[in-house]
Amino acid sequence: MTVAKQAPSPDLMDQLLADYQKPEDLLGEHGLLKQLTKAVVERALQAEMAAHLGPWQT
């Protein structure tokens, strides 16, 4: 089941793009897109581990 998510606020977008100067800042090896993707995957993995380990989590 897919749940509709709220879009990021304009203020958050402004903060994320504050240092944007060139396309590499978004799409490059250390760009914003790669950083956001990494953060989302790590958060999802943490949630999966928490659900899997349940009360035995430290």
N, C-alpha and C positions, 0 to 999 in steps of 0.2 A: 504494500500500500504506500502510495506517495503522498506526503503531506506538504502542502504549500508552505513555503518559508517566506518570511518577511524580507524584503530587499534591504541591504545595508543602508543606513541613514546617509544623507548627503554630507553631514559633518564627518562621519567615519571615512567616507570616500575622500573627502578633502584632506584628512589627516594622512591617509595611506598614500595619496598622490602628491603630498606637499613637496617632496624632493624630486619629483619627476622632471627630467630635463631632456631625455632622449629615449628612443624606443628600447634600448638595452636596459634602461632602468626598470622597465616592466617585464621584458621578455628575455633578458640576458641570463647568463649562468647564475648570477647572484641577484636576479631581478625579483620584483615584487610577486609576480605570478608563481615563481618557484618557491619563494618563502611561504606564501599563503598555502600552496598545495602541500608542502611539507607539514605545516602546522595543522592543517585539516586532517591529514592522514595520521599524524601522531595522536591527535585528539581522538579520532575514531578507534585507533588501536588501544588507547588507554581505556576507553569506554568498553570495548570488547573484553579486555582483560579483567576489568572491574566486574563485569557481568559474569564472566567465566569463573573467577576466583571467589566471588561473593564474600561471605564473612571471613574467609581465610586470607583476605588481602591485607598486606601490611602497609 
